[in-house]
């Protein structure tokens, strides 16, 4: 019988790619959704509503693995006080629902794998290359990721192998982070943002999904892993490389930081600050990145 993987957030950008990869690797897939969906030949949908504290327990009880991707988008809306609370609570409360079912039924999983973010190292600049043992920073991004991972630790307290995937900027074909940039760069209007010196740890969607697959298949994986390429890509390098893929050199000046701050408020930190991260730990598992240079990754993502 096929092993079953339950994915929360399975209808999103990462979730859809990951679902396809799991099916290709002979897993059965279940997906939690707030809206009722018709099952397909390869995917079973189950209802949950985090705000209403509702979860279909059957999905958890039939799962061998759970991959937890659900949570309000960090960069989807301006960071008001209410929005910040929603971002944090969507991560804590969703894991709490799963924890309650597991504990109630004394259900054991082969593994629980949760998304996290390299934002745990803080929205600050600096040359330090952050390993998974680096001290977390208590700004909004850092504290959100800490609470996210602390919620996952409650699953680990049940004796379940728990893996935390600290994700960088995810590159995909006209999806995710690139979706907003492509129209601008395609019209040859791209430029660097702010100082341009802020690091941008990135990963191709295919590599990220392969890391999740490795996390469920490799029983030795446990704890936190950075999921981003360890290179020196900063915003200026990223912008120049993206322009190069489109066949031109950047001619516009950098967009001033104060304009970005006016447009985005506090959320501008996501764009104007960034740190390098180490990929040594995930690579020591034997994992190899398929897209290990920015130009190669962007070439694959861009439809010219």
GUSE-501119 format. One record per residue: residue number from 1; residue in one letter; x, z, y of N, C-alpha, C in turn. Coordinates in steps of 0.001 Angstrom, whole numbers. Layout:
<babas>
   i aa   neast     nup  nnorth  caeast    caup canorth   ceast     cup  cnorth
 NUM  a       X       Z       Y       X       Z       Y       X       Z       Y
...
</babas>
This chain:
<babas>
   i aa   neast     nup  nnorth  caeast    caup canorth   ceast     cup  cnorth
   1  x     838       0   -1194       0       0       0     877       0    1251
   2  x     462    -769    2243    1231    -838    3477    1187     494    4216
   3  x    2312     833    4850    2353    1995    5724    1587    1667    7006
   4  x     866    2671    7515      57    2453    8716     727    3046    9943
   5  x     764    2251   11013    1297    2695   12304     151    2725   13302
   6  x     -93    3894   13868   -1096    4043   14920    -391    3949   16268
   7  x    -854    3044   17131    -247    2856   18442   -1247    3272   19513
   8  x    -821    4155   20406   -1600    4423   21610   -1049    3523   22712
   9  x   -1936    3022   23561   -1471    2044   24543   -1152     712   23899
  10  x   -1768     442   22789   -1443    -753   22008   -1939   -2054   22600
  11  x   -2813   -1980   23611   -3324   -3215   24218   -2539   -3602   25469
  12  x   -1513   -2833   25814    -696   -3131   26980     430   -4103   26679
  13  x    1261   -4345   27679    2380   -5291   27586    3275   -4989   26392
  14  x    3804   -3787   26321    4704   -3423   25226    3929   -3327   23917
  15  x    2747   -2723   23990    1956   -2512   22778    1610   -3791   22045
  16  x    1270   -4847   22777     912   -6123   22132    2112   -6742   21425
  17  x    3267   -6702   22086    4479   -7242   21453    4854   -6415   20222
  18  x    4751   -5109   20343    5120   -4231   19243    4174   -4405   18058
  19  x    2898   -4561   18332    1921   -4786   17266    2291   -6012   16441
  20  x    2627   -7099   17116    3008   -8336   16409    4246   -8123   15545
  21  x    5232   -7392   16076    6456   -7154   15318    6180   -6294   14084
  22  x    5341   -5295   14216    5014   -4429   13078    4283   -5205   11985
  23  x    3369   -6053   12399    2637   -6866   11421    3590   -7804   10697
  24  x    4529   -8383   11448    5526   -9266   10828    6394   -8517    9824
  25  x    6532   -7208   10013    7349   -6399    9115    6511   -5650    8084
  26  x    5297   -6150    7854    4447   -5710    6753    3901   -4291    6913
  27  x    3668   -3868    8140    2947   -2622    8391    1493   -2954    8702
  28  x     606   -2038    8401    -750   -2158    8928    -777   -1416   10260
  29  x   -1606   -1882   11183   -1598   -1343   12540   -2987    -878   12939
  30  x   -3028     326   13509   -4233     841   14146   -3936    1023   15623
  31  x   -4949     846   16463   -4757     934   17911   -5861    1795   18511
  32  x   -5470    2753   19337   -6434    3514   20109   -6812    2730   21359
  33  x   -8108    2690   21649   -8581    1994   22844   -9727    2785   23463
  34  x   -9808    2774   24791  -10920    3445   25465  -12213    2662   25284
  35  x  -12077    1357   25062  -13254     507   24909  -13404      82   23453
  36  x  -14643     -79   23028  -14898    -518   21661  -14388   -1936   21474
  37  x  -13654   -2151   20388  -13114   -3472   20095  -13404   -3821   18646
  38  x  -13564   -5106   18391  -13833   -5583   17049  -12540   -5620   16250
  39  x  -12557   -5035   15069  -11387   -5097   14201  -11067   -6543   13836
  40  x   -9789   -6799   13633   -9359   -8109   13162   -8861   -7962   11730
  41  x   -8367   -9043   11166   -7859   -9002    9791   -6629   -8105    9679
  42  x   -5928   -7890   10789   -4662   -7154   10712   -4606   -5919   11607
  43  x   -5605   -5733   12486   -5593   -4588   13400   -6929   -3851   13335
  44  x   -6848   -2513   13194   -8039   -1668   13243   -8053    -921   14567
  45  x   -9180    -946   15264   -9299    -283   16559  -10108    1000   16426
  46  x   -9666    2027   17117  -10347    3314   17117  -10545    3780   18554
  47  x  -11618    4503   18789  -11963    4925   20145  -11289    6255   20471
  48  x  -10813    6343   21705  -10432    7637   22264  -10628    7586   23770
  49  x  -10811    8762   24351  -10984    8868   25800  -10293   10148   26225
  50  x   -9107   10001   26765   -8295   11171   27104   -8986   12020   28160
  51  x   -9594   11389   29163  -10263   12142   30229  -11418   12973   29692
  52  x  -12093   12451   28674  -13236   13155   28085  -12836   14019   26893
  53  x  -11518   14087   26614  -11003   14863   25479  -11611   14413   24151
  54  x  -11817   13106   24014  -12372   12577   22765  -11311   11763   22023
  55  x  -11243   11982   20725  -10329   11220   19881  -10960   11023   18514
  56  x  -10901    9826   17987  -11388    9556   16635  -10329   10061   15656
  57  x  -10623   11171   15008   -9637   11827   14148   -9221   10958   12972
  58  x  -10089   10072   12532   -9778    9229   11369   -8508    8421   11590
  59  x   -8316    7944   12819   -7130    7130   13111   -5853    7920   12894
  60  x   -5857    9172   13312   -4673   10026   13146   -4466   10372   11681
  61  x   -5554   10647   10981   -5446   11087    9593   -4993    9978    8655
  62  x   -5255    8726    8994   -4830    7618    8127   -3426    7120    8478
  63  x   -2866    7631    9576   -1579    7119   10060    -406    7706    9280
  64  x     590    6867    9024    1877    7337    8507    2850    7573    9657
  65  x    2702    6756   10688    3528    6878   11889    2611    6775   13103
  66  x    2994    7430   14181    2321    7233   15462    3367    6831   16495
  67  x    3081    5743   17204    3908    5325   18341    3071    5510   19596
  68  x    3543    6370   20483    2760    6775   21645    3270    6095   22909
  69  x    2497    5112   23379    2862    4358   24576    1916    4632   25741
  70  x     813    5312   25492    -239    5448   26494     192    6316   27674
  71  x    -338    5973   28835     -89    6743   30048    -347    5881   31266
  72  x    -817    6495   32335   -1053    5763   33573     248    5113   34050
  73  x     171    3870   34517    1353    3143   34949    2042    3810   36137
  74  x    3338    4027   36001    4098    4689   37060    4038    3907   38373
  75  x    4109    2585   38279    4209    1757   39486    2941     974   39790
  76  x    1819    1359   39178     597     575   39362     -66     803   40715
  77  x      18    2051   41225    -655    2400   42471     232    3322   43303
  78  x     -79    3403   44582     661    4261   45505     587    5717   45038
  79  x    1666    6460   45227    1748    7835   44738    1065    8822   45685
  80  x    -229    8927   45602    -940   10009   46271    -846   11253   45391
  81  x   -1269   12384   45911   -1259   13611   45117   -2116   13446   43872
  82  x   -3288   12821   44053   -4195   12602   42918   -3570   11663   41892
  83  x   -2909   10615   42384   -2288    9656   41478   -1171   10297   40683
  84  x    -357   11116   41328     729   11812   40638     185   12687   39514
  85  x    -889   13407   39817   -1493   14274   38799   -1993   13458   37623
  86  x   -2572   12290   37909   -3088   11424   36840   -1956   10908   35961
  87  x    -828   10551   36576     327   10047   35827     833   11103   34851
  88  x     960   12329   35323    1472   13413   34470     452   13788   33399
  89  x    -791   14006   33821   -1804   14480   32876   -2119   13461   31795
  90  x   -2044   12174   32127   -2333   11155   31119   -1328   11219   29979
  91  x    -109   11666   30276     928   11781   29254     811   13091   28475
  92  x     556   14172   29179     462   15471   28508    -826   15585   27688
  93  x   -1955   15222   28280   -3244   15415   27615   -3399   14511   26395
  94  x   -2850   13294   26475   -2991   12377   25338   -2223   12893   24121
  95  x   -1036   13441   24357    -281   14013   23241    -968   15267   22729
  96  x   -1563   16048   23628   -2269   17260   23217   -3410   16929   22249
  97  x   -4144   15840   22535   -5229   15427   21640   -4701   15133   20242
  98  x   -3577   14417   20181   -2984   14082   18876   -2486   15343   18185
  99  x   -1818   16194   18925   -1303   17454   18372   -2433   18280   17759
 100  x   -3540   18388   18463   -4661   19202   17980   -5173   18708   16634
 101  x   -5265   17387   16466   -5742   16827   15201   -4726   17095   14087
 102  x   -3467   16872   14378   -2425   17096   13373   -2419   18543   12904
 103  x   -2502   19461   13848   -2465   20884   13498   -3735   21317   12766
 104  x   -4865   20856   13236   -6154   21213   12630   -6204   20854   11155
 105  x   -5661   19676   10817   -5748   19183    9443   -4440   19347    8672
 106  x   -3479   20020    9293   -2155   20182    8671   -1620   18830    8208
 107  x   -1781   17833    9076   -1395   16467    8768      84   16251    9084
 108  x     809   15702    8127    2212   15365    8339    2362   13855    8518
 109  x    3197   13481    9463    3540   12081    9684    4963   11833    9206
 110  x    5257   10584    8908    6650   10227    8624    7476   10280    9901
 111  x    6840    9982   11047    7527   10089   12332    6526    9943   13466
 112  x    6845   10588   14579    6118   10419   15832    7125    9890   16836
 113  x    6837    8717   17402    7764    8076   18337    7048    7917   19678
 114  x    7637    8463   20721    6993    8402   22026    7844    7657   23045
 115  x    7169    6963   23936    7847    6387   25091    8255    7505   26030
 116  x    9328    7279   26737    9743    8110   27866   10422    7148   28840
 117  x   11194    7654   29771   11811    6758   30733   13181    7209   31178
 118  x   13998    6254   31584   15309    6606   32132   15151    7308   33474
 119  x   13931    7331   33988   13641    8081   35203   13888    9561   35055
 120  x   14064   10029   33826   14363   11445   33607   15668   11838   34278
 121  x   16540   10859   34513   17827   11139   35166   17709   11130   36693
 122  x   16496   10894   37194   16246   11012   38614   16332    9715   39383
 123  x   15598    9669   40500   15639    8513   41395   16746    8734   42414
 124  x   17972    8607   41948   19150    8792   42799   20170    7713   42452
 125  x   21101    7495   43355   22166    6532   43124   23449    7264   42738
 126  x   24342    6547   42086   25632    7128   41741   26282    6375   40612
 127  x   27596    6500   40491   28338    5736   39483   28288    6327   38082
 128  x   27798    7558   37943   27786    8213   36633   26950    7419   35629
 129  x   27462    7304   34400   26707    6668   33320   26023    7780   32535
 130  x   24715    7807   32583   23955    8928   32017   23760    8764   30511
 131  x   24245    9739   29745   23942    9814   28325   22689   10667   28146
 132  x   22230   10741   26915   21012   11500   26644   21182   12992   26889
 133  x   22420   13465   27005   22659   14888   27270   22786   15195   28765
 134  x   22682   14177   29617   22778   14395   31062   21653   15307   31529
 135  x   21934   16104   32535   20939   17038   33063   19799   16260   33726
 136  x   18573   16590   33342   17412   15945   33952   17286   16381   35403
 137  x   16715   15505   36223   16555   15774   37649   15092   16130   37933
 138  x   14875   17072   38843   13524   17572   39075   12801   16907   40242
 139  x   13052   15603   40471   12197   14869   41397   10954   14434   40618
 140  x   10066   13645   41246    8812   13325   40570    9032   12575   39260
 141  x    9890   11546   39286   10150   10787   38060   10771   11665   36990
 142  x   11778   12447   37391   12473   13290   36429   11557   14335   35817
 143  x   10769   14998   36648    9897   16049   36133    8771   15477   35275
 144  x    8287   14269   35642    7254   13614   34824    7774   13332   33425
 145  x    8984   12787   33344    9568   12484   32029    9857   13763   31247
 146  x   10277   14811   31937   10526   16084   31249    9240   16635   30637
 147  x    8153   16578   31388    6863   17075   30874    6371   16200   29726
 148  x    6600   14908   29839    6242   13931   28803    6957   14288   27503
 149  x    8257   14520   27604    9045   14828   26412    8745   16231   25883
 150  x    8445   17161   26782    8083   18514   26336    6787   18481   25527
 151  x    5852   17614   25934    4612   17456   25173    4917   16916   23778
 152  x    5858   15968   23704    6249   15422   22400    6910   16475   21529
 153  x    7596   17433   22150    8246   18502   21387    7238   19367   20635
 154  x    5982   19403   21108    4968   20161   20366    4692   19498   19018
 155  x    4806   18170   18971    4658   17461   17695    5832   17802   16779
 156  x    7034   17829   17355    8224   18188   16576    8108   19599   16016
 157  x    7415   20490   16738    7261   21878   16280    6433   21981   15005
 158  x    5717   20894   14675    4935   20856   13436    5778   20384   12253
 159  x    7062   20188   12480    7954   19731   11424    7965   18229   11255
 160  x    7504   17509   12274    7434   16047   12227    8630   15466   12976
 161  x    9324   14533   12331   10453   13869   12993    9949   13166   14251
 162  x   10554   13508   15383   10076   13018   16671   11202   12304   17412
 163  x   10904   11101   17895   11884   10270   18593   11338    9933   19970
 164  x   12211   10019   20981   11809    9741   22361   12621    8550   22875
 165  x   11933    7496   23243   12585    6265   23684   12566    6205   25214
 166  x   13723    6472   25821   13838    6470   27279   14083    5039   27759
 167  x   13028    4434   28269   13025    2999   28523   13447    2659   29947
 168  x   14209    1574   30070   14549    1032   31376   13523      -1   31799
 169  x   13893    -884   32725   13004   -1948   33180   12857   -2984   32070
 170  x   11635   -3277   31690   11379   -4147   30542   11135   -5578   31015
 171  x   11937   -6500   30481   11837   -7910   30852   11081   -8682   29778
 172  x   10053   -9412   30202    9282  -10233   29279    8838  -11507   29964
 173  x    8307  -12420   29201    7879  -13708   29739    6687  -13528   30677
 174  x    6965  -13587   31992    5922  -13476   33011    5081  -12213   32817
 175  x    5732  -11160   32369    5030   -9904   32142    5869   -8748   32674
 176  x    5245   -7570   32741    5970   -6377   33126    6596   -6498   34501
 177  x    7820   -6029   34608    8541   -5964   35874    8707   -7344   36518
 178  x    8911   -8372   35697    9172   -9709   36228    7926  -10383   36814
 179  x    6770   -9928   36431    5535  -10620   36823    5399  -10736   38342
 180  x    5812   -9685   39065    5700   -9704   40527    6845  -10460   41192
 181  x    7980  -10548   40498    9143  -11190   41093    9152  -12706   40931
 182  x    8660  -13172   39803    8784  -14591   39473    8197  -15523   40537
 183  x    6983  -15278   41049    6455  -16215   42058    7353  -16323   43291
 184  x    7950  -15192   43701    8810  -15185   44891   10098  -15959   44635
 185  x   10742  -15676   43497   12012  -16338   43190   11800  -17808   42837
 186  x   10661  -18110   42269   10379  -19503   41921   10279  -20360   43176
 187  x    9823  -19754   44277    9730  -20478   45547   11023  -20402   46351
 188  x   12071  -19868   45707   13390  -19738   46324   13373  -18823   47552
 189  x   12536  -17775   47447   12420  -16806   48531   12889  -15420   48098
 190  x   13578  -15351   46979   14038  -14064   46478   15198  -13513   47275
 191  x   15326  -12194   47280   16471  -11544   47929   16630  -10148   47352
 192  x   17761   -9540   47625   18002   -8176   47181   17182   -7206   48029
 193  x   16979   -6005   47506   16133   -5012   48164   16957   -3803   48579
 194  x   16708   -3326   49797   17446   -2172   50282   18934   -2456   50359
 195  x   19726   -1503   49868   21181   -1697   49874   21624   -2722   48844
 196  x   20806   -2918   47813   21170   -3811   46712   22122   -3166   45723
 197  x   22582   -1945   46035   23567   -1284   45189   22937    -406   44106
 198  x   21630    -212   44183   20958     648   43213   20965      -7   41825
 199  x   21365     773   40818   21463     234   39461   20074      -6   38876
 200  x   20002    -996   38010   18739   -1375   37376   18928   -1484   35865
 201  x   18871    -358   35162   18973    -423   33701   17788   -1200   33126
 202  x   18067   -2235   32339   17035   -3155   31887   17123   -3350   30382
 203  x   16037   -3894   29823   16013   -4230   28403   14998   -5353   28189
 204  x   15308   -6267   27292   14378   -7343   26936   13297   -6764   26024
 205  x   12064   -7227   26190   10933   -6713   25421   11181   -6796   23911
 206  x   11829   -7866   23446   12080   -7997   22009   13026   -6909   21506
 207  x   14041   -6591   22296   14963   -5521   21908   14275   -4164   21936
 208  x   13440   -3932   22939   12733   -2655   23008   11843   -2458   21788
 209  x   11093   -3487   21434   10210   -3379   20263   11020   -3189   18983
 210  x   12185   -3812   18920   13053   -3628   17746   13572   -2200   17668
 211  x   13796   -1556   18813   14212    -148   18812   13087     731   18274
 212  x   11845     446   18673   10716    1210   18124   10615    1020   16612
 213  x   10807    -205   16170   10773    -469   14729   11872     313   14018
 214  x   13072     311   14589   14189    1065   14019   13870    2558   13980
 215  x   13182    3042   15009   12874    4471   15096   11942    4928   13981
 216  x   11034    4069   13556   10158    4488   12462   10805    4252   11098
 217  x   11675    3255   10999   12279    2934    9704   13505    3782    9374
 218  x   14198    4260   10410   15453    4990   10207   15200    6494   10212
 219  x   15213    7148    9051   14891    8578    8984   15922    9467    9670
 220  x   17067    8905   10026   18098    9694   10696   17890    9764   12206
 221  x   17008    8920   12737   16772    8936   14179   15861   10094   14561
 222  x   16302   10873   15542   15528   12008   16023   16003   12345   17432
 223  x   15088   12807   18279   15467   13167   19635   15403   11981   20577
 224  x   16150   12072   21679   16073   11071   22745   17104    9967   22583
 225  x   16695    8736   22934   17585    7571   22921   17313    6737   24170
 226  x   18376    6377   24866   18231    5442   25975   17974    4043   25430
 227  x   16986    3384   26008   16668    2005   25610   16894    1109   26818
 228  x   18159     812   27071   18539     -49   28191   19970    -512   27968
 229  x   20270   -1677   28481   21616   -2235   28359   22581   -1456   29248
 230  x   23723   -1116   28702   24744    -393   29456   25666   -1407   30142
 231  x   25256   -1850   31324   26114   -2736   32111   26066   -2280   33564
 232  x   26624   -3049   34432   26714   -2630   35838   25683   -3339   36708
 233  x   24577   -3776   36120   23576   -4505   36889   22970   -3625   37975
 234  x   23138   -4054   39217   22423   -3415   40306   21433   -4421   40876
 235  x   20710   -4035   41913   19654   -4900   42415   20186   -6214   42956
 236  x   21358   -6174   43598   21932   -7404   44132   22345   -8352   43009
 237  x   22975   -7810   41962   23358   -8634   40809   22128   -9199   40118
 238  x   21106   -8353   39952   19873   -8805   39303   19254   -9953   40100
 239  x   19163   -9776   41410   18532  -10786   42255   19315  -12099   42227
 240  x   20628  -12018   42314   21461  -13226   42285   21352  -13939   40936
 241  x   21275  -13158   39855   21179  -13761   38521   19836  -14447   38332
 242  x   18773  -13811   38806   17447  -14417   38688   17372  -15706   39504
 243  x   17962  -15689   40694   18003  -16908   41503   18811  -17992   40794
 244  x   19915  -17606   40182   20757  -18569   39464   19994  -19243   38329
 245  x   19186  -18451   37614   18388  -19014   36523   17427  -20079   37061
 246  x   16972  -19886   38298   16090  -20881   38925   16865  -21995   39630
 247  x   18205  -21919   39578   19019  -23018   40064   19378  -22992   41531
 248  x   19388  -21820   42139   19777  -21756   43551   20520  -20457   43841
 249  x   21106  -20381   45000   21772  -19171   45466   20913  -18502   46525
 250  x   20876  -17186   46509   20074  -16452   47486   20573  -16753   48896
 251  x   19653  -17089   49779   20003  -17404   51155   19372  -16442   52157
 252  x   18390  -15674   51708   17726  -14738   52605   18480  -13400   52658
 253  x   18400  -12682   53777   19035  -11356   53852   18291  -10347   52987
 254  x   18937   -9222   52725   18294   -8147   51963   17046   -7645   52699
 255  x   16047   -7264   51923   14838   -6678   52516   15170   -5246   52922
 256  x   15007   -4882   54185   15369   -3529   54630   14586   -2442   53894
 257  x   15257   -1341   53615   14636    -247   52870   13402     297   53580
 258  x   13448     353   54931   12319     963   55643   11038     147   55484
 259  x   11164   -1173   55324    9973   -1997   55101    9348   -1693   53737
 260  x   10195   -1521   52748    9701   -1195   51407    9049     177   51405
 261  x    9633    1115   52152    9059    2454   52243    7709    2434   52952
 262  x    7570    1593   53966    6278    1473   54647    5216     929   53696
 263  x    5604     -76   52902    4649    -705   51988    4268     201   50812
 264  x    5244     933   50279    5028    1652   49026    5010    3166   49151
 265  x    5421    3686   50303    5488    5128   50438    6550    5715   49521
 266  x    6265    6884   48979    7236    7568   48119    7605    6741   46900
 267  x    6680    5896   46436    6922    5083   45249    8073    4101   45443
 268  x    8487    3885   46689    9618    3004   46972   10890    3461   46273
 269  x   10958    4742   45900   12127    5275   45191   12414    4494   43914
 270  x   11363    4011   43269   11542    3261   42025   12401    2027   42256
 271  x   12241    1426   43437   12932     190   43769   14274     436   44443
 272  x   14332    1472   45268   15503    1684   46121   16581    2570   45511
 273  x   16257    3231   44395   17221    4117   43745   17347    3746   42274
 274  x   18502    4044   41673   18671    3752   40256   20029    4179   39740
 275  x   20065    4573   38465   21297    5060   37856   21655    4217   36634
 276  x   22912    4242   36269   23353    3600   35028   23059    4522   33859
 277  x   22796    3950   32702   22587    4752   31501   23432    4194   30359
 278  x   23763    5070   29440   24564    4691   28283   23667    4261   27123
 279  x   24088    3230   26410   23361    2793   25210   24138    3153   23939
 280  x   25165    3975   24078   26036    4283   22932   25275    4907   21772
 281  x   24353    5826   22072   23681    6571   21000   22841    5642   20122
 282  x   22065    4756   20737   21240    3858   19926   22114    2869   19170
 283  x   23217    2431   19768   24089    1477   19093   24825    2120   17919
 284  x   25057    3419   17985   25717    4110   16876   24826    4210   15640
 285  x   23529    3956   15793   22641    3917   14628   22828    2619   13854
 286  x   23561    1668   14452   23717     344   13862   22864    -701   14558
 287  x   22058    -240   15530   21208   -1190   16262   22062   -2103   17125
 288  x   21726   -3388   17130   22426   -4361   17963   21426   -5063   18878
 289  x   21748   -5088   20162   20901   -5784   21123   21035   -7296   20925
 290  x   19919   -7963   20857   19927   -9423   20762   20209  -10035   22135
 291  x   19612   -9444   23161   19807   -9916   24534   20701   -8907   25246
 292  x   22007   -9190   25221   22964   -8209   25739   23575   -8588   27084
 293  x   23145   -9718   27648   23551  -10061   29013   22294  -10382   29812
 294  x   22342  -10076   31093   21169  -10272   31939   20770  -11740   32016
 295  x   21737  -12623   32165   21411  -14038   32283   20729  -14562   31021
 296  x   21216  -14130   29862   20606  -14536   28601   19159  -14052   28520
 297  x   18926  -12801   28929   17581  -12232   28882   16645  -12955   29835
 298  x   17113  -13214   31053   16276  -13887   32030   15993  -15331   31644
 299  x   16978  -16011   31092   16776  -17383   30625   15635  -17431   29605
 300  x   15581  -16429   28749   14545  -16391   27726   13175  -16083   28318
 301  x   13146  -15328   29409   11886  -14876   29983   11267  -15864   30956
 302  x   12067  -16748   31525   11579  -17601   32602   11049  -18933   32074
 303  x    9837  -19257   32474    9272  -20579   32201    9412  -21378   33488
 304  x   10348  -22339   33487   10649  -23076   34716    9647  -24191   34974
</babas>
